[in-house]
Amino acid sequence: MKKILFITNSSLDSPKRGTPLRMLSIARQISKEHQLVVCTKDISDDVQAEFIPYPKGNAIQRFLFFKKIVKKNKVDIVLAHTEMEVRMPVFLKLFTGVKIVLDMHGLYAEEMYYNGLMDNKKRWLVDKVVRFFLRFYDMLFICNLKHKKYYAHVADKMRLVYNGVESKFLHVQASQTPEIFTIGYAGNLKPYQGFDYLLQALSSIKQKNLFDFRLNFVLSSGTTHIEDMLREHGLLEKADLHFKVPHEQVNKIITKSSVLVVPRPSLKMTEYAYPSKLPSDLLTGIPTITTNVGPIEQLFKPADCCIVIETDNIAKNLEQALIRVHSMSKKDRHDLGQRAIDFVQNTLSWDILGQDINKFLDIL
């Protein structure tokens, strides 16, 4: 059993986004086998750990704060999250000798650049800084094998930990098929999620009068202009919209669908990230369509548990995939959904992934 200091300047009380949800799940799993000291803004009550509020102040003040915790609690391992936290653990290692681990979720510089929060020069500089500090880490958790090529100089320190699904969601499945073919989507409207490609495909299906359908959208952000987007594509009257739904309620809504869609485009940030909502979509047993981005080729496609489309023409390929699902027999849809359920339960349960996490930490 190790004493582990888990640090992140994030709220982990009732997270809704993929990255904080991953952090919370990892904390839950570590606390099962190790002594955990959690230093965050806040955290869910079900995590068995000593909680210390994340400190305010400048970098030096935070360093002295964490150094004191490491010494006082005789911490063996410091676990930080995302490249935003890459520096602090390195200085703690240099001054205390503690082992350090970083959980990497994507490419921080690419995400910030894509969202217009840094220019190209700063993106290049941040990437170089991250590469330098990664050399000091004892272990790196990744959720996409492409990181091993991107950060080849530290590939031997990387351990694969996919995003998973909490055990309480493992049996949340669709209860009945909607009378009208219903297309479900859960997420936000940011361009990297590919939502506009979905609207283009649906608009084309409507214009060609291929089949009748309803829309079942659970939207977490970017919702102020959704009605204008739907009206522009002639889809507003077909849409059922649900805004900022608590994470534990999403599946109860999204399961009232005939097909689920994860239409992310191929960008540098998405290719090195992980489609965190895809496992929970698959777990519903509803046929799911996703683009071939990130770890799809290495993980989901071989399992034949979802319909994978290429990114050369997402709107057109998505339209064809929706037509394919609409024409599938009830048995074919059920069989595809059952393969997806089996795959997630046997491969992507956090209880299973947690065993690997704790084994990795044990050997440090």
Disulfide bonds with the S-S distance in Angstrom:
none
